[in-house]
Amino acid sequence: MGFFIGLQLFEYANELIHLNGWQTPGRRKCNMSLQINIDNGGTLTDICINQEGVVKKTKVLTTPYDLSKCFFEGLQKASEVIYNEKNVARLLEEVDLIRYSTTQGTNAICERKGPRLGLIIDAASRDLPVRLAEQDPEVFEALVADRVVFLDAGVVKGVEADVEIVKAINQLTAAGANRLVVSFGGADFVDLENRFKRVVLRKYPRHLLGAVPVLYGSDLIMDRDEARRTWTALINSFLHPATEAFLFNAENRLRAFRTKNPLLIFRNDGDASRVAKTVAIKTYSSGPRGGMEGMKSFAKLYGMKDVVAIDVGGTTTDIGQCMDGKVRETRRGHVEGISVSFPLSEIMSAGAGGSSIFKVVNNRIAIGPESVGAVPGPAAFGRGGKEATITDASLLCGIFDPASYFGGGMALDLDRAATAVMVNIAQPLGVELDEALLQMEHAYEDKIAVELHRFTKISEDTTLLAFGGAGPLNACGVAEKAGIDTVAVPQLAAVFSAYGIGSCDISQRYSVSLDACSDETLAEALAGLKVKASRDMFAEGVAEGDYQIHARLVAENADGEEIAAQLDASPTVPASFAKARNVELELTAVKPLREEVGKAATFTEGAAAVADGVRNVLTRSQGRIDVPVYKVAQMKAGDHAAGPAIIEEDYFTCRVLDGWSFVISDAGDILLKRKS
């Protein structure tokens, strides 16, 4: 493995365009007739198919040992949905666009699963490890711990540089580091890192086997904040190996079919780019960001001003809020509460999902952040799992039908689920099985409700939007505990993040610090970024003139507040920036793909819904009783009913608690209301 130097996953864009027959600039379509959106989660991978405006869906189990396997299994199932037979070759010949998002980065950080990093920093910044650890001691311990070496800037510039740099690298690798991050401080941090890089290239040529990859903070971002830039590099390096391995493996398999368009990666800033133009940290929370894009569309469709979302997957519950049509986003985003240099939407990931492990600690139920994932999966899956999960509890409560779960494509094992709950929960608590199941439900809902209040602002006008494969299941219970009276469940809840990424544009984003705030410096920097944009958008298959350029200046005023100014066709430095500090030029090149559709939908009661049958369910106040089961596919606009009940779709189940009622909208979505 050679050293990782650049900020891209690898720069080979032009070669791929010419050697693999992908589209040349100017041929990228905006009005796609066949799009495949794939959202890769920790337990399940969702596929949303948009063919001539008709949306269909399917799912496959995630294969964490080789993510390209579930990626292609998803394409296989998509071809079955479209053609009624497996025909990936035909699908890849006809598809106009494949977009991909993932929760792998989110799950990796949440579960602390990744490479051991070594950190080389400036000897003048001996307090930097303490400042880094203050933001999140657990994450710093998991990623870096004591694998830190201090190097004096004078040594890096001196005659002993070769010897000292080799000693530093050897010290960290001997301590167990298998990836290195170099991040110097001071005004000349770029020069120091470039000097370090030249020594590394001489002493460890890229063609040698077994070399430890090195990432330089300045290659990734030019942020002047040393701690923020270092954390950005550390998180990127932590996420890079698994992301790189999967994406390039998937791309290689796609090229074998001579796919006419390259795979596009949906990023956490809400846009997409090809693999070779994406950095690993921008895949962090990209799957959840797809859900937030879907939430914006849903809120607009129904005119909802205040929506909080719970996107419940196998490993995490991702929480966000949409106020007045906007999802919260910050210029310096946060990963697990850690400030990083890139913009991120404000999404909080709690370690509680359908496959999160339940255990008893100090006679109380604790949940996650560990997950059984797709392999071995919950005990009920019969794949060797022995831990208790909310999936096992829901099956034993009677909410799931073993015959219809996962669209009838996965048989569930009641005995294995019962054993897992008895051994891990009931016996340690000293209670019977049914009591253990109820306690698991309450603990799970309590945890999500607490996180909702910690991260969002809930009012009497708040609607809880529940999606993800496990989102609708306990939505009413979560809402009750959070003090929310209205819950919405999209018809496409099970693949809502995959649906949401279908509205993204293709873009590239850049930023550069301005040493002098003058019109001449601005013009020079702007020209340089436009050259980069032209090159990168060409690699995206977009010709110059077919994309838009947006630029702005961002800085801090004398009071430390952030100020910004959009730049027009004849850019000049605004007078308000005369005494500004830390001035940065930001530029975005965008190929618009979003289509604004002025649709509206409503929830209006019509006829009473007709049940498809009954299911014996463990309730919270009446014990085990028969409750009606309503099939989403069989209901029409206006159909309504009251709980206790179960609403079932091929890939999600919604439990309607006593005291709640539901109605189907004219767009096929579900609204649940709690009685006053």
C-alpha positions, 0 to 999 in steps of 0.5 A: 500500500502506498502513501496517501498524499492527496485529498481525493480518494485517488486522482484518475478521473480523466483516464476513467472518462477516456479509457472506460467509455463513460460520458464525455463533458456535455452529455450529463443529463438532467431529466433522468428516465431511470435512476437508481438510488442506493443507501447502504446502512449497517444492517440493510441496504435500501434501493429506490428506483425512479423510472419515468417518475414512478418510484419503486423500492427493494432492499437487501441485507448489508454484507459488511465483509464486502460492501460491493456484494450487497451493492450488486445484490441491490442492483440485481434486485432492482433489475428484477423489480424493473424487468421481472428477471435478474438482468444487471447488464441490461440495467447498467446499460439503460440506467441514467444515474446511480447515486450512492449514500452510506451510513458506514462512516457514521457507524464506524465512528459510533462503534469506534471501528477503524484503523489505529492512527498515529499523529505527528504535530508541531512541538510548539503545540504540546497542548494540542492533544489535550485540546483535541481530547477535550472535544471527545475523550472517547473518540480521541482514545479510540483513534489516537490514544498515546500514539503522538510524536512532537517534531520541532519546526526547526528540525523539519527545516534542518539538515537532520530532517531525514533522520528525525522524520524516519524516527518519528514514523518508526516510533508510531508504527512500532506503537501500532499505528497503521495510518499516520496524520501530519498536522503542523501549526503556525502560519507556515504549516503548509510549508512544514508539511510539504517539507515533511512530505518530500522526505517521506517520498524519498525515504518511503517511495510509493512503489514499496510494499507495506508502507503506512499511508500518511495524510497531511492536514493541508492536503485536505483543508486550508483551515487556519484553526489547528485543532479543527484542521487536525480533527478533520484529518484524523477523522478522514484518515480513520474513515478512508480505508474502508470507504476506499476499498468498497467504492473502488471495488464497486466502481471496478465491477461497474466498469466491467459492465461498461456503465455509461455513467460513473457512480455518484457519491451522495455527500453530507453537504447535500450534493453528489460527486464521483468517487475520485472526487470525494473525500472520505469525511464527506461520506460521514452521515451522507445516508442520514443527510439523504433522509434530511433532504427527503424530510425537506421535500415532505415538509414542503409537500404538506406545508409543515413548518416544524418537523423533527425526524427519526431515521432508525436503521440497524445501528443508529437513530439519526435525528434532525429538524426542518424549520420553515423548509430548512435543515440546520447546517453549519459551515464548520460541522460536527462529528460526534460533537467534534468541530471539523473544517467542512460544512455539515448538516446538523444531524445527531446519531444515537447508538440505538437501532433495530440491531443495537445490542440490549444488555443489563448493566447495574440492573438497568437495560442499556442499549448500544452503541454496539450492533449485531449488524446484518451479520450475524444480525438479530437472533431472530434472523437465525444467522448465529446472533445471540444478543437481544435486540429490539427486533427480537423483542418486537417479534416476541411481542407479536408485532412482526409476522414471521411469514410476512417480515421483509416482504416475506423474504426472510423467515424469523426464528421465535425460539432463537429470539426468545432465548436471546431475550431470556438469557440477556435481559429477563434472567439478569433482571429477574423477570418473566419474558413478557415483562422483559419485552415491555421493559426493552420497549420502554428503554428503547423509546426513552433513549430516543426521546431523550436524544430528541429533546437534547438535539431538537426544539420541540413545541406543540406544533412539532410533527415527528417524521419517522422513517428508516426500516425501524423508524415507524415501529416505535414512533408512537411510543417515542412521540408520547415520551417526547411530548409530541402529538403528531407523527407522520410516516412516509409511504416510502419510509423504508427507503426514505434516505435513498429516496431523498438523495434523488434530489441532489445536484452534482457539485465541487466545493473549494475554499482558500485563505486570503493572506491579504484582503485586497481586490487583486488577491481576491481576483488571483485566488478566484481565478485559481479556484475556477481553474480547479473547478473547470478541471474537476467538473470536466472529470464529472462529465460536465463541460464548462458553461454547463455548470454554475459558479457561486462564490462568497467571502467569509470572515470574522469581524472585530467581535469574532462574529462570522460575516459573509458576502456573496460575490458577483460577476465583478468581484471586489472586497466589500468595505465591511471586510476591511478589518476582518480576520481569517478571510476565506474565499469559498467557491462552489461549482454546481451542475443543477439536477434538482427539479422544483415541483409545486405539488401539495398533498393533504390528510383528510378522513374518508372511509374507515380502513378495512383490516386485513386480519388480526394479530395477537400482540403484547400490549402495555395495558391489556396484556396479549390481545388481538389487534387489527392489521392494516396493509398499506398497499390495500388502503386508499386516500382518506382511509382511517382507523384507531389503535391499538393496531398495526400498519404493515408494509413490505419493509416497515411495520408501524405500531399504532398505540391505544389512544392514537388514530391514523389517516392516509393522505392523497399521496399515500403517506400516513399521519398519526394523531394522539387523542387530546 
